[in-house]
Amino acid sequence: MPTNRKINIMKKITLLLLTIIAFSCGEHENVIYDPNTSTTFATFAATSTTLEVYLGDDPLSDTISVSVSTLSSEDRTVVLAVDEELSTAAVDSYNVDLQVTIPANEYFGTANITALTDELTLCSTATAVLNIVSVSDGGDFSAAAHSVGMTKNENPLPDDFAIGDYTLTFNGGGIGATANAGVWGDGTVVELTAGSSNSERLFSVKCYPSFGFSNPNADFSIDLICGNALFNGAINNTFTGVGCGSSIVLGPTSTNGAYNGTDDSTFTLIFAEDVGGASCGGEGITSYTLTKN
């Protein structure tokens, strides 16, 4: 038989739950965002821009879109700055507008950026990283940066170069924590598709398939530039999904893979596995050969 103490405790719990439910279901005023009176918040409309030029080309320009969350009857200015610590592009290799005008009664404005072909280094990619630093109406702004990658290649690749199904052959490498298992398996078939530039190729693959885990596929990016197959790492906020407390990261290394610009039947990729040993304590260098099916 339950004691009076237990009955009293149950009554108090029941009363508390009823109070919470009544409060949650009571009348309350919805928060409404008013674009005419709320505080402005400025942000880049995208996280990155890619410019690819070729030997002998004229300078190439593109626009970077900046958005604000409010309307104004007057023009507003969003001020940008180059993050010199994160940027790898020489300041004389590009021109960029550092003041973006948001026209009256508009939500968007654009900054122009131009890659100066003659000043960029052949067969390499340089990056300019931009931050928003102020808004003329005193509003807030995002801390997220915008990265502009500028690549100078010898010649454009044919549109169908290195496109389609490829078989991955594990050449060796790996890390001790996974018993040097192939991160993408051995004999796995992937589909290479075109990326955002002429040189970029993308593919999706399950990492560490031999373990039988339920981790989803991760998306990866590579660039084919001047005979070098450059591994860019994971994209689209995807991860290997396997690690020692955190996901093992795959990234570029000082040694690149190689391709033949007149024959896309096979090429190699070389990359770092567990970059900096951040997940499992020891970085490894891994190599794969991709063979067209």
Order of alpha helices (4+ residues) and beta strands (2+ residues): alpha-beta-beta-beta-beta-beta-beta-beta-beta-beta-beta-beta-beta-beta-beta-beta-beta-beta-beta-beta
